[in-house]
Amino acid sequence: MIRCLLLISLLIHASLAKKQDQPAEPEAPVKKWLTLSGEPPLVIARGGFSGLFPESSTFANDMANQLKFTEVALFCNLQLTKDGIGICLSDIRLDNSTNIGMIFPKDPKTYTVNGQQVRGWFALDYPIDVILNNVSLVQSVLSRTSVFDGQLPVSTVEDVTGVRPSAFWLNVQYDAFYTEHKLSVSGYLEKAMRFMGINFISSPEIGFLKNMNTKINKARTKLIFKFLDPDVVEPTTNQTYSAILKDLTAIKQFASGILVPKGYIWPVDTNKYLGNPTTLVADAHKLGLEVYASGFANDMPGSYNYSCDPTTEYLQFIDNPQFSVDGLLTDFSPTASTTIACFASNETAKPKKGKALIMTHNGASGMYPGCTDLAYEQAVNDGADIIDCSVQMSKDGVVFCLDSADLTGDTTAMPTFMSRSSSIPEVQKDKGIFSFDLTWSEIQTLKPQLVSPFGQNAGLQRNPEAKNKGKFMTLGDFLEFAKAKAVSGILINIENAAFLASNKGLDIVDSVTKALSNATFDKQQTQQVLIQSDDSSVLSKFQGVPAYKRLLRIEEEIGDAPKQTVDEIKKYADGVVVARPSLVSTENGFAKAQTNVIDHMHAANISVYVFVLRNEFVALPVDFYADPTVELATYVAAQEVDGVITEFPGTASKYMRSPCVDLNGEIAVIPAEPGALLKQVPSTAQAPANPRNPPLEIKDVVDPPLPPVANVSSSTASPASPGATAPSPSSGMAITANFGICLAAIMALTLRPLGH
């Protein structure tokens, strides 16, 4: 209990330290919601904050009850012990959510549950004292952190109501099973309702709800019929739940509402894209039935339409013109509560000024192949401030936008040009097919390719319908696009300049300089121009143009920025671009501490931009609750970075234009407090500590002068003018590689790391 109180004290104090006099719950929005009551949707915390802690543990319930801006109901899955005491556990088998199998290894039994044989450890075989004194909770979802396993006891129903939640929801999943074994759920509830508030009782069993309908005070307690999957058979009527759904009028006779899997409302097809919504919510509301949707979890990717942003999914159910569900059953209640308070009905068209710039990483490359016209178009539509072009060069001197000089990741260069693969240690450690070894016409025979930095498995794949859509853009095309769309600014990233000059006879710096000048970006101040490079000598070449702001990209993760190094940076750059762990160090998946890098840079008037932000939950430390908006708040509101470089500018834009971007406002997206959660992890559960990131040294910043451009003979045509669009490709340009020769190279290239 002491550990629990310390955890809650640390996290809540750190998270809510915005205004000492801030009310725990702000007033409800003035607007009329499309819920049945017209009030904001209810957030239902399944087992408390079960996305982080073991379900219905004290930690989980306390966190869910504290980290909220709207009304939150604590949800308990009721199980009965041998002596008839109610406990909260996710499943009828205790081995799914506790360590009972280790404590009593010889005790598993087999019971018939709803017509099926189920083997495991069951609550009805143990009195409450045995469970409370011997059994501890574990995380029931194996993909989530297990560091809190075995630390917390099972919670009784009284334990959960004792934290005084806004509302309490009791789910009775197995009344018929307990009745068969001489335990009365209804009898337990009749006694419990005399001394504790139970606002909702749900069950998938019609017989139980009809029985309870005569025993509850309907002014205090609502009965909710819980739907299981459509093909499952309801035990009382022996009908499938899909058949029962056709007669909502009959449900109205014994229930106030229904709890349905979210797919009943917004179907997702087999390809994981949203279909059209059903009329379920509207039909139920016409009859006076409330509709609650279940199945929400930040770390369980749903439709590709949501771009791995859980707030977008919540909004789909509560903030569309046709309807709003009356509540959301979720494992991550803080995200749902924040969505309702901060993002629903937010009609501000543009991000608020004064906060961090929204800067793209290859355009909206989380949704479309990077550096294509579609990725840039999406980024502009999403509200990006700065769109970026990482410039590469073809063999014949055409400058174009692509994340890497190696074409194997972002294009379909394999296996067509496999015979042109080579190993160039000066550029990268792995073999590749490089743009400077192909003419622009050859490159144009390729298609762009949308790749996931986390692999191409089904759960983490990105928008497969757009996998090869879009067109490559020359630098000239990109600059004209930026001017036509009137974006706030552009970022040009230059890499491999020294290698291109000395080994390929290509002057990428001169080509970029001329392209910018031809587009008059060097003579205007309407749009910002940011020149980024990891080479200080490249940045020096742009020193004489006042319209340009120079950014030094620091690829390595650093833990400190000593004054001598910062002073050296000021000679070459106006800002730095640093990796996320350089600002918030991590350890074993947790945010460990905030470094002093941003403080030292800002003290020297050097801007700081953080890269790369991605929505996928696997990219986020545990402290960010699998919510990319929490990461944004941590860097933007808490650390005050000057810009975020993201592959999902829509998520950043939604946060920036919300009323919750200001920590001094009435409500705000709560940033993570690095180290607060890690301190609560028992030492026995922690892996060995990671070594500290090294400080940034002067030798890491200063590069030798760029070499002169070599006179490299070539059989190709004369270099095209900088930024120009090359002629249409010839049908004879494609080179087909012999499969037998290329097999080993294909294997090596497909295993190379993707992204930054």
C-alpha positions in Angstrom: 0.0 0.0 0.0 2.9 2.4 0.8 4.3 1.7 -2.7 0.9 2.4 -4.2 0.5 5.7 -2.4 4.0 6.8 -3.4 3.4 6.0 -7.1 0.1 7.8 -7.2 1.6 10.8 -5.3 4.6 11.1 -7.7 2.7 10.7 -10.9 -0.3 12.8 -10.1 1.8 15.6 -8.6 4.1 15.6 -11.6 1.2 15.4 -14.1 -1.2 18.0 -12.6 1.3 20.6 -11.4 -0.1 23.2 -13.7 -2.3 25.3 -11.4 -2.6 24.7 -7.7 -6.1 25.9 -7.8 -7.1 24.0 -11.0 -10.4 22.1 -10.5 -10.2 18.4 -10.7 -12.9 18.3 -13.4 -13.6 21.3 -15.6 -17.1 22.3 -16.5 -18.8 20.4 -19.3 -18.7 21.9 -22.8 -21.5 24.2 -23.7 -22.3 22.4 -26.9 -25.0 19.8 -27.2 -23.6 16.3 -27.6 -25.3 13.7 -29.8 -25.4 11.3 -26.9 -28.9 10.2 -25.7 -28.6 12.5 -22.7 -26.9 15.4 -24.5 -24.0 15.2 -22.0 -20.4 14.2 -22.8 -19.8 10.5 -23.4 -18.9 8.5 -20.3 -15.3 7.0 -20.2 -15.4 3.5 -18.7 -12.0 2.4 -17.4 -11.9 -1.4 -17.9 -10.2 -2.6 -14.7 -8.9 1.0 -14.1 -5.9 1.9 -16.1 -5.4 -1.7 -17.3 -3.3 -0.6 -20.3 -0.5 0.0 -17.9 -1.1 -1.9 -14.7 -2.6 -5.3 -13.9 -6.4 -5.0 -14.3 -8.4 -3.8 -11.3 -5.2 -3.4 -9.2 -5.0 -0.5 -6.8 -2.5 1.2 -9.1 -4.8 0.9 -12.1 -7.9 2.1 -10.3 -6.2 5.0 -8.6 -4.6 6.2 -11.8 -7.8 6.0 -13.8 -9.6 7.9 -11.0 -7.0 10.7 -11.0 -5.8 11.2 -14.6 -9.1 12.4 -16.0 -10.8 15.6 -17.3 -14.3 14.0 -17.7 -16.5 11.7 -15.8 -14.9 8.2 -15.6 -16.5 5.0 -14.4 -14.4 2.2 -13.0 -15.3 -1.1 -14.6 -15.0 -4.3 -12.6 -15.4 -7.8 -14.0 -17.1 -9.6 -11.1 -16.0 -13.1 -10.0 -17.3 -14.8 -6.8 -15.1 -16.7 -4.3 -16.0 -19.9 -2.6 -17.5 -17.9 0.3 -19.4 -15.6 -1.9 -17.2 -12.5 -1.9 -17.0 -10.4 -5.0 -13.6 -9.8 -6.6 -12.6 -8.0 -9.8 -10.7 -10.1 -12.3 -10.7 -10.0 -16.1 -11.6 -13.7 -16.7 -13.3 -16.5 -14.9 -10.0 -18.3 -14.9 -7.6 -16.8 -12.3 -4.5 -18.0 -14.2 -5.1 -15.4 -16.9 -4.6 -12.4 -14.6 -2.9 -13.7 -11.4 0.1 -15.9 -10.4 -2.1 -18.5 -8.8 -0.7 -21.2 -11.1 2.7 -20.7 -9.5 1.3 -20.6 -6.0 -1.0 -23.7 -6.3 0.4 -25.6 -9.2 -1.6 -28.8 -8.5 -5.0 -27.2 -8.3 -6.3 -26.7 -11.9 -9.8 -28.0 -12.6 -12.0 -28.4 -15.6 -15.5 -26.9 -15.6 -18.2 -26.6 -18.2 -18.8 -22.9 -18.9 -21.6 -21.9 -21.2 -21.4 -25.4 -22.8 -17.6 -25.4 -23.3 -14.9 -27.3 -21.3 -12.6 -24.8 -19.6 -9.5 -25.8 -17.6 -7.8 -23.5 -15.1 -7.9 -22.1 -11.6 -11.3 -20.7 -10.6 -12.3 -18.2 -7.9 -15.1 -20.4 -6.6 -12.6 -23.0 -5.4 -10.9 -20.6 -2.9 -12.2 -18.6 0.0 -11.4 -14.9 -0.1 -8.6 -15.1 2.6 -6.6 -17.6 0.6 -6.8 -15.4 -2.5 -5.9 -12.1 -0.7 -3.1 -13.6 1.3 -1.4 -15.7 -1.4 -2.3 -14.5 -4.9 -0.9 -11.5 -6.7 -2.1 -9.8 -9.9 -0.2 -10.0 -13.3 -0.8 -8.2 -16.6 -3.3 -10.2 -18.6 -2.2 -8.8 -21.9 1.2 -10.4 -22.7 2.3 -7.6 -25.0 2.3 -5.1 -22.2 4.9 -4.5 -19.6 5.2 -7.2 -16.9 7.3 -5.2 -14.5 4.4 -4.7 -12.1 3.5 -8.4 -12.0 3.4 -10.1 -8.6 3.4 -6.8 -6.7 -0.3 -6.1 -6.1 -3.1 -8.1 -4.4 -6.4 -9.0 -6.0 -9.0 -6.2 -5.4 -12.4 -6.9 -3.9 -15.5 -4.9 -5.2 -15.3 -2.9 -1.9 -11.7 -2.0 -2.7 -12.7 -0.5 -6.0 -15.7 1.5 -4.8 -13.5 2.6 -1.9 -11.5 5.0 -4.2 -14.8 6.9 -4.7 -15.0 6.9 -8.5 -17.3 9.2 -10.5 -19.3 6.1 -11.3 -18.9 2.4 -10.7 -19.7 -0.3 -13.4 -20.0 -3.9 -12.4 -20.0 -6.5 -15.2 -21.5 -9.9 -14.5 -20.2 -12.3 -17.2 -21.0 -15.7 -15.8 -24.2 -15.6 -13.6 -25.5 -19.0 -15.0 -22.2 -20.7 -14.2 -22.1 -19.4 -10.6 -25.8 -20.3 -10.1 -25.0 -23.9 -11.2 -22.4 -24.0 -8.5 -24.7 -22.7 -5.7 -23.4 -19.2 -5.7 -25.9 -16.3 -6.2 -24.7 -13.3 -8.0 -28.0 -11.5 -7.6 -28.0 -12.3 -3.9 -24.5 -10.8 -3.6 -25.6 -7.7 -5.5 -28.7 -7.1 -3.4 -26.5 -6.9 -0.3 -23.8 -4.9 -2.0 -26.2 -2.2 -3.3 -27.3 -1.5 0.3 -23.9 0.0 1.2 -22.1 0.8 -2.0 -23.0 2.8 -5.1 -23.3 0.6 -8.2 -24.3 2.9 -11.1 -24.2 0.3 -13.9 -24.7 -3.5 -14.0 -24.0 -5.2 -17.3 -24.2 -8.8 -18.4 -24.4 -10.8 -21.6 -27.1 -13.0 -20.0 -30.7 -11.9 -20.6 -32.0 -14.1 -17.9 -29.8 -12.4 -15.3 -30.8 -8.9 -16.4 -34.5 -9.8 -16.3 -34.1 -11.1 -12.8 -32.2 -8.0 -11.7 -34.7 -5.7 -13.3 -37.1 -6.1 -10.4 -34.5 -5.8 -7.7 -32.6 -2.5 -8.5 -33.4 1.1 -7.9 -33.7 2.3 -11.5 -33.0 5.9 -10.5 -29.6 4.8 -9.1 -28.6 1.8 -11.2 -28.8 1.1 -14.9 -28.9 -2.3 -16.4 -26.9 -2.7 -19.6 -27.1 -5.7 -22.0 -23.7 -6.6 -23.1 -23.3 -8.0 -26.6 -20.6 -10.6 -27.4 -19.4 -11.4 -30.9 -22.2 -11.8 -33.4 -21.9 -15.6 -33.8 -21.8 -16.4 -30.1 -24.9 -17.9 -28.6 -26.6 -16.1 -25.7 -27.3 -18.8 -22.9 -30.8 -17.8 -22.0 -32.4 -17.6 -25.4 -30.0 -19.8 -27.4 -30.0 -17.1 -30.0 -26.9 -15.6 -31.5 -26.2 -12.0 -30.5 -26.5 -10.9 -34.1 -30.1 -12.3 -34.1 -30.9 -10.6 -30.8 -29.6 -7.3 -32.1 -32.5 -7.2 -34.6 -35.0 -6.6 -31.9 -33.9 -3.7 -29.9 -37.5 -3.1 -28.7 -37.3 -6.3 -26.7 -34.0 -5.3 -25.1 -35.6 -2.0 -24.0 -38.0 -4.0 -21.8 -35.3 -5.1 -19.4 -32.3 -2.8 -20.0 -31.4 0.9 -20.2 -28.7 0.5 -22.7 -26.4 -1.9 -24.6 -22.7 -2.4 -24.6 -21.4 -3.6 -27.9 -18.0 -4.3 -29.5 -17.0 -1.2 -31.5 -17.2 -3.2 -34.8 -21.0 -3.3 -34.3 -21.0 0.5 -34.9 -18.0 1.1 -37.3 -17.3 -2.1 -39.1 -13.7 -2.8 -40.2 -13.2 -4.9 -43.3 -10.8 -7.8 -43.7 -8.2 -5.4 -45.0 -8.4 -3.3 -41.8 -10.1 -0.3 -43.4 -13.3 1.3 -42.1 -16.6 0.6 -43.7 -19.8 2.7 -43.5 -21.2 3.1 -40.0 -24.3 1.0 -39.1 -27.5 2.7 -37.9 -27.3 0.9 -34.5 -26.7 4.1 -32.4 -29.5 6.0 -34.1 -31.9 3.1 -33.9 -31.2 2.6 -30.2 -31.4 6.3 -29.4 -34.8 6.4 -31.0 -36.0 3.8 -28.6 -34.4 5.5 -25.6 -31.6 3.0 -25.3 -28.0 4.2 -24.5 -25.2 2.7 -26.6 -21.7 2.0 -25.1 -18.9 0.9 -27.3 -16.1 -1.6 -26.1 -12.8 -2.8 -27.3 -10.7 0.4 -27.2 -7.0 0.1 -26.4 -4.1 2.4 -27.5 -1.7 -0.5 -28.1 -4.0 -2.7 -30.2 -3.9 -1.2 -33.8 -7.3 -1.0 -35.4 -8.2 0.4 -38.8 -5.5 2.0 -41.0 -7.8 5.0 -41.2 -6.8 6.0 -37.7 -3.0 6.2 -38.5 -2.2 4.6 -35.2 -3.6 7.7 -33.4 -6.0 6.5 -30.6 -7.6 9.9 -30.3 -8.7 9.7 -33.9 -10.4 6.4 -33.3 -12.2 7.8 -30.2 -13.4 10.8 -32.2 -14.8 8.6 -34.9 -17.3 7.3 -32.3 -18.1 10.5 -30.4 -17.5 13.5 -32.8 -19.1 12.8 -36.1 -22.2 14.6 -37.6 -24.5 11.6 -37.3 -24.2 10.3 -33.8 -22.2 9.9 -30.6 -22.0 6.8 -28.5 -22.9 7.3 -24.8 -19.7 5.9 -23.5 -16.3 4.2 -24.4 -15.0 1.1 -22.6 -11.2 1.4 -22.8 -8.0 0.1 -21.3 -6.5 3.6 -21.6 -9.0 5.9 -19.9 -6.7 9.0 -19.7 -6.5 9.1 -23.5 -10.3 8.8 -23.9 -10.9 11.4 -21.3 -8.4 13.8 -22.9 -10.0 13.2 -26.3 -13.4 14.3 -25.1 -12.1 17.3 -23.2 -9.5 18.5 -25.7 -10.3 17.4 -29.3 -14.0 16.8 -29.7 -15.7 19.6 -31.6 -12.5 21.5 -32.0 -13.2 23.7 -35.1 -10.0 25.8 -35.1 -8.7 25.5 -38.7 -5.0 26.3 -38.1 -2.5 25.5 -35.4 -2.0 28.1 -32.8 1.1 30.2 -33.2 3.7 30.5 -30.5 4.3 26.8 -29.9 6.6 24.4 -31.7 6.7 24.2 -35.5 5.2 21.1 -37.0 7.9 19.8 -39.4 7.5 16.8 -41.6 9.8 13.8 -42.1 9.5 13.1 -45.8 6.0 14.7 -45.8 3.2 12.7 -44.2 5.2 9.6 -44.6 3.2 7.6 -42.1 0.3 7.7 -44.6 1.9 7.8 -48.1 5.3 6.8 -49.5 7.8 9.4 -48.3 8.8 12.4 -50.4 6.0 11.9 -53.0 3.4 14.4 -54.1 0.7 12.6 -52.1 2.8 12.7 -48.9 3.4 16.4 -49.3 -0.2 17.1 -50.2 -1.4 15.2 -47.1 1.1 17.1 -44.9 -0.2 20.5 -46.1 -3.8 19.4 -45.6 -2.9 18.2 -42.1 -1.6 21.6 -41.1 2.2 21.1 -41.3 4.2 24.3 -40.9 7.4 23.1 -42.6 7.6 20.5 -45.3 10.9 18.9 -45.9 12.9 17.5 -48.8 16.0 15.3 -48.2 17.8 15.9 -51.5 19.5 13.1 -53.4 21.2 13.2 -56.8 20.9 11.0 -59.8 23.9 10.0 -61.9 23.1 12.7 -64.4 22.8 15.4 -61.9 19.0 15.7 -61.3 18.3 16.7 -57.7 15.2 15.1 -56.2 13.5 14.4 -52.8 14.0 11.0 -51.1 14.9 10.0 -47.6 18.0 8.1 -48.5 20.5 7.8 -51.3 19.9 4.1 -51.1 16.8 3.3 -53.2 16.1 -0.2 -51.8 13.9 1.0 -48.9 11.8 3.7 -50.3 11.4 2.5 -53.9 10.9 -0.7 -55.9 14.5 -0.8 -57.0 14.8 -4.5 -56.0 15.2 -6.6 -58.0 15.2 -4.6 -61.2 18.5 -2.9 -60.5 20.0 -5.4 -58.2 23.0 -5.8 -60.5 23.9 -2.2 -59.7 24.0 -2.7 -56.0 27.3 -1.8 -54.3 28.9 -1.4 -50.9 29.9 2.2 -50.0 31.1 2.6 -46.4 31.3 6.4 -46.7 27.5 6.4 -47.2 26.2 3.5 -45.2 27.4 0.2 -43.7 25.0 -2.0 -45.7 25.0 -2.6 -49.4 22.5 -0.6 -51.4 21.3 0.6 -54.8 22.3 4.2 -54.8 20.6 7.1 -56.7 23.9 8.5 -57.9 24.6 5.3 -59.8 21.3 5.5 -61.7 20.1 8.1 -64.2 17.0 10.1 -63.5 15.2 8.3 -66.3 16.1 5.0 -64.7 14.9 6.2 -61.3 11.6 7.3 -62.9 10.9 3.7 -63.9 10.6 2.8 -60.2 7.6 3.2 -58.0 7.7 4.7 -54.5 7.3 2.3 -51.6 5.6 2.9 -48.2 7.5 1.0 -45.6 7.1 0.7 -41.8 10.2 1.3 -39.7 8.9 -1.5 -37.4 8.6 -4.2 -40.0 5.8 -5.2 -42.3 3.8 -7.5 -40.0 0.1 -7.1 -40.1 -0.2 -5.1 -36.9 2.4 -2.4 -37.7 2.0 -2.1 -41.4 1.3 1.3 -42.8 -1.6 2.1 -45.1 -1.1 -0.8 -47.6 -3.6 0.6 -50.1 -1.1 3.4 -50.7 2.0 1.3 -50.6 3.2 2.2 -54.1 1.1 5.4 -54.8 2.4 8.8 -55.6 5.1 10.4 -57.7 8.7 11.3 -57.0 9.4 15.1 -57.0 12.5 16.9 -58.2 13.7 19.7 -56.0 12.3 22.2 -58.5 8.9 20.5 -58.3 9.1 20.6 -54.5 9.9 24.3 -54.3 7.1 25.2 -56.7 4.7 23.1 -54.7 5.7 24.8 -51.5 5.2 28.3 -53.0 1.9 27.3 -54.5 0.6 25.9 -51.2 2.0 28.9 -49.3 3.3 26.7 -46.5 5.0 28.5 -43.6 8.4 27.2 -44.7 10.6 24.4 -46.2 13.4 22.3 -44.9 16.2 21.1 -47.2 18.3 18.3 -45.8 21.7 17.7 -47.4 23.8 14.6 -46.8 26.8 12.9 -48.4 28.0 16.1 -50.0 31.7 15.3 -49.5 31.4 11.8 -51.0 29.3 13.0 -54.0 31.9 15.8 -54.8 35.0 13.7 -54.5 33.8 10.3 -55.8 30.9 11.1 -58.2 31.8 14.6 -59.4 28.4 15.9 -58.2 28.1 19.2 -56.4 24.9 18.8 -54.4 25.5 22.1 -52.4 25.8 24.1 -55.6 22.7 22.4 -57.1 20.6 23.2 -54.1 21.9 26.8 -53.9 21.0 27.4 -57.5 17.5 25.7 -57.2 16.6 27.9 -54.2 17.9 31.0 -56.0 15.9 30.2 -59.2 12.8 29.8 -57.1 13.7 33.2 -55.3 13.7 31.6 -51.9 17.0 33.5 -51.2 15.3 36.8 -51.7 12.1 36.6 -49.7 11.1 36.4 -46.1 7.5 35.2 -46.4 8.4 31.5 -46.1 11.1 30.2 -43.8 14.0 28.3 -45.4 15.8 25.8 -43.1 19.0 24.2 -44.4 19.7 21.0 -42.5 22.9 18.8 -42.6 25.0 16.6 -40.4 28.0 18.2 -42.0 29.2 21.6 -40.6 31.0 22.3 -43.8 27.8 22.1 -45.8 26.1 24.6 -43.4 29.1 26.9 -43.8 28.3 27.2 -47.5 24.9 28.8 -46.7 26.3 31.3 -44.1 26.0 34.3 -46.3 22.3 34.1 -47.0 20.3 35.9 -44.3 17.0 34.3 -45.4 18.3 30.9 -44.5 18.3 29.3 -41.1 20.9 26.5 -40.7 20.3 23.4 -38.6 23.0 20.9 -37.5 21.6 17.4 -37.4 23.0 15.3 -34.6 22.3 11.7 -35.4 24.0 10.2 -32.3 22.0 10.0 -29.1 23.7 12.4 -26.6 23.3 13.0 -22.9 24.8 16.4 -22.5 25.9 19.5 -24.5 28.9 21.1 -22.8 29.4 24.8 -23.3 32.5 24.5 -25.4 30.6 22.3 -27.9 27.6 24.6 -27.9 29.8 27.6 -28.6 31.3 25.7 -31.5 27.9 24.9 -32.9 27.0 28.6 -33.0 29.7 29.2 -35.6 27.9 26.9 -38.0 24.3 26.7 -37.1 21.2 28.5 -35.8 19.6 25.3 -34.5 20.1 21.6 -33.9 18.1 18.6 -34.8 18.4 15.9 -32.1 17.0 12.4 -31.6 14.3 12.0 -29.0 16.5 10.1 -26.5 18.9 13.1 -26.5 16.2 15.1 -24.7 14.5 12.3 -22.7 16.8 9.4 -22.0 15.2 5.9 -21.9 15.9 2.7 -20.0 14.3 -0.6 -20.7 11.3 1.0 -22.4 10.8 3.6 -19.7 11.5 7.4 -19.9 14.4 7.7 -17.4 15.3 11.4 -17.2 15.3 14.7 -19.0 18.7 15.7 -20.2 20.1 19.2 -20.0 20.7 19.4 -23.8 17.7 21.7 -24.5 18.5 24.0 -21.6 22.1 24.4 -22.7 21.1 25.0 -26.3 18.4 27.5 -25.5 20.7 29.3 -23.2 23.0 29.9 -26.2 20.0 31.0 -28.3 20.2 27.8 -30.4 16.9 26.4 -31.5 16.1 22.7 -30.8 14.1 20.4 -33.0 13.4 16.8 -32.1 13.1 13.9 -34.5 11.5 11.5 -35.5 8.0 11.3 -33.9 5.9 8.3 -35.0 2.5 7.3 -33.9 3.0 3.5 -33.5 2.9 2.6 -29.8 6.1 0.5 -30.0 7.9 3.8 -30.7 6.8 5.2 -27.4 8.2 4.7 -23.9 5.8 3.2 -21.4 5.4 6.6 -19.7 3.6 8.0 -22.8 0.7 5.5 -22.4 0.9 4.3 -26.0 -0.5 7.8 -26.9 1.5 9.9 -29.4 -0.3 13.0 -28.0 1.4 12.5 -24.6 4.7 12.4 -26.4 3.9 15.7 -28.1 2.9 17.3 -24.8 6.2 16.1 -23.2 8.4 17.7 -25.9 6.3 20.7 -26.8 4.5 21.9 -23.6 6.9 20.6 -20.9 10.3 20.9 -22.6 9.4 23.7 -25.1 11.2 22.4 -28.1 11.1 24.8 -31.1 9.8 22.1 -33.5 8.8 18.5 -33.8 9.8 16.5 -36.9 7.0 13.9 -37.4 5.8 11.4 -39.9 2.2 12.0 -38.8 1.7 15.8 -39.0 -2.0 15.4 -38.6 -1.6 14.2 -35.0 0.7 17.1 -34.2 -1.6 19.6 -35.8 -4.6 18.3 -33.9 -2.7 18.8 -30.6 -1.3 22.2 -31.5 -4.7 23.7 -32.4 -6.5 22.2 -29.3 -7.2 24.2 -26.2 -5.1 21.8 -24.3 -1.7 22.7 -25.6 -1.1 25.3 -22.8 -0.1 23.8 -19.5 -1.4 26.9 -17.8 -4.9 26.5 -19.3 -8.0 25.1 -17.6 -7.2 21.7 -19.1 -4.1 20.4 -20.8 -2.8 17.2 -22.3 -0.6 15.9 -19.4 3.0 15.4 -20.3 5.0 12.5 -18.9 7.4 13.1 -16.0 10.6 11.2 -17.0 11.7 8.8 -14.2 8.5 9.0 -12.1 7.2 5.6 -13.4 10.6 3.9 -13.5 11.1 4.6 -9.8 8.2 2.4 -9.0 9.5 -0.6 -10.8 10.9 -3.1 -8.3 14.6 -3.6 -8.7 14.1 -7.3 -9.1 12.0 -6.6 -12.2 14.4 -4.2 -13.9 16.9 -5.2 -16.5 20.5 -4.0 -16.3 20.7 -0.3 -16.7 21.7 1.1 -20.1 25.0 3.1 -20.2 24.4 6.8 -20.2 24.5 8.6 -23.5 27.8 10.3 -24.1 28.2 14.1 -24.1 28.4 15.9 -27.4 32.0 16.8 -28.2 33.5 19.3 -30.5 34.9 16.6 -32.7 31.4 15.3 -33.2 30.4 18.8 -34.6 33.3 20.1 -36.7 33.8 18.5 -40.1 36.7 19.0 -42.6 36.1 21.4 -45.5 34.3 20.0 -48.5 36.6 18.6 -51.1 36.6 20.1 -54.6 34.3 18.5 -57.1 36.2 15.8 -59.0 36.2 15.6 -62.8 34.6 12.2 -63.1 34.2 10.9 -66.6 30.9 9.5 -67.4 29.2 7.9 -70.4 25.8 9.5 -69.4 24.4 12.7 -70.8 25.5 16.0 -69.5 24.1 16.8 -66.0 20.6 18.3 -66.1 20.1 21.8 -64.7 19.6 21.8 -60.9 16.0 21.0 -59.9 14.9 20.3 -63.5 12.5 17.6 -64.4 14.3 15.0 -66.6 12.7 13.8 -69.9 10.3 10.8 -69.9 12.1 7.5 -69.3 12.9 5.2 -72.2 11.3 1.8 -72.3 14.7 0.3 -72.7 16.2 1.7 -69.6 15.1 -1.1 -67.2 17.8 -3.5 -66.4 16.7 -7.0 -65.4 19.1 -8.9 -63.1 19.7 -12.6 -63.2 17.8 -14.1 -60.3 20.5 -16.6 -59.4 23.2 -14.0 -59.1 21.0 -11.6 -57.1 19.5 -13.9 -54.5 22.1 -13.4 -51.9 22.1 -9.6 -52.4 18.3 -9.5 -52.1 18.5 -11.3 -48.7 21.1 -8.9 -47.4 19.2 -5.8 -48.5 15.8 -6.8 -47.2 17.4 -7.3 -43.7 18.9 -3.8 -43.6 17.3 -1.4 -41.0 14.6 0.9 -42.2 14.1 4.5 -41.2 16.0 6.7 -38.8 
